[in-house]
Amino acid sequence: MKVEQIYTGCLAHAAYYIESKGEAAVFDPLREVQPYLDRAKKDNAKIKYVFETHFHADFVSGHLDLQKKANANIVFGPGAKPAYEAITAEDGQIFEVGDYKVKVIHTPGHTMESTTYLLIDEKGNEHGIITGDTLFIGDVGRPDLAQHVVSELTEEKLAGHLFDSLRNKIMPLSDDLIVYPNHGAGSACGKMMSKETTDTLGNQKKVNYALRADMTKEEFIKELLTGLTTPPGYFPKNVLMNIKGYESLDNIMDRATTPYSPQAIEAVANETGALVLDTRDAADFAKGFIPNSINIGLEGSFAQWVGEMIPDIKQEILLVTYDGKEEEAITRLSRVGYDNTVGFLKGGFEAWKDSGKEFEMVNRISATELEKAMKDERPLIIDVRKKSEFDSEHLIGAVNIPLNEINQHLAEFPKDSTFVLHCAGGYRSMIAASILKQRGWQDFADVEGGFADLAKTALPKSEYVCPSTML
């Protein structure tokens, strides 16, 4: 059985490709579909099916573009009601891909249409299961997302369905099956995912807390729901795009790759209210940036933080990137449904600076500089990491305002005294700094290197506690 994870993108999402005797299938494709088309051409195969495990929340799937370009059939599990042409399969239904077979196993819980696909090789041997967000390595999918689209689907009800799916549909399967999940560490779709991308089902039965044989349904629901935080605000919007359909990525790219001079981009931003999104690294952004622009670095959890920090998915966006990174930024925005990029600054920030236009900077200090400052000045320290990170270990006296909650807590940032921001390494605190600059704050500093460097100083810290959740 040839099963390959051919692309890993935002939030550690994995898309799988199988091919046999001139036919191929793709499971949960990312928005940019060319890699799958290229692979099929290389294998001299025709993509016959595009299998979707569920209506995704954390990204916009590439199933519609792939259906159109490959003339393939989209397949969903039982109960799915997409607003476009697709096969809604029955539980137990078999699909053939060359000599291979794909069996539909309905596994509701993460969502009601969630489906696992059992892969059967040319000899009739069961090879593995593509589990979507039903079963991860070390974890299972969070059951609180569907309620943000269908209110009567409470997280308790969904958790109960997930318990039944795991016990009645997944755990009875052979221990030697390979588990191919949709996500790994870093995704907001589960609490404690492993960094490993595959494992045997037998080993997961031994080590995955959610597959304990002696666990009651009540215990499962309690453990699964404990530690869940509010999901990112863009999740329900992505679900609806995956249900209802979306604009072709080709059209989005044509519109978004419009180059603007410094003068033109300023005029467009003023006329349209477009957000200027600067995707450079935190260190470069701090040295100079366009006034009122927001920094979310491309070399980080870019799409996740765009989804967290830009509430309107239809917001028009103008990009500032490093030279040659424009298309990557546009693509990664579109993966989470931000399809209204309207252009980019030609020549990047250097062109803006060379034009003589005004720019701003962020004051950055080292961990050792803060250590010295605390002996005399004792500025307020604001830690913008997640609550789970803060609870695990933090500087004594620091205040925790998680980055994704900053807009609800702006009143807690002083305007009449100096304060200092930090996160784990400097990526998130620079996002916070750019937002505060946009809102009028000036008298603050950002700690370069974040808590990773602060932990090496003599500044007093809380006792380390192993985090119970990574959300």
Secondary structure, DSSP 8 states (H G I E B T S, - for coil): --EEEEEE-GGG-EEEEEEETTEEEEES--S--HHHHHHHHHTT-EEEEEE-SS--SSS--SHHHHHHHHT-EEEE-TT---SSS-EE--TT-EEEETTEEEEEEE--SSSTT-EEEEEE-TTS-EEEEEEETSB-SS-B--S-SGGGTSTTS-HHHHHHHHHHHIIIIITTS-TT-EEEES--TT-TTSSS--S-S-EEHHHHHHH-GGG-TT--HHHHHHHHHTT-----TTHHHHHHHHHH----HHHHHHHHT-EE-HHHHHHHHHHH--EEEE-S-HHHHHH-B-TT-EE--SSSSHHHHHHHH---TT--EEEE-STT-HHHHHHHHHHTT---EEEEETTHHHHHHHTT---B---EE-HHHHHHHHHHT--EEEE-S-HHHHHHS-BTT-EE--GGGGGG-GGGS-SSS-EEEE-SSSHHHHHHHHHHHHTT--SEEEETTHHHHHTTSSS-B------S---
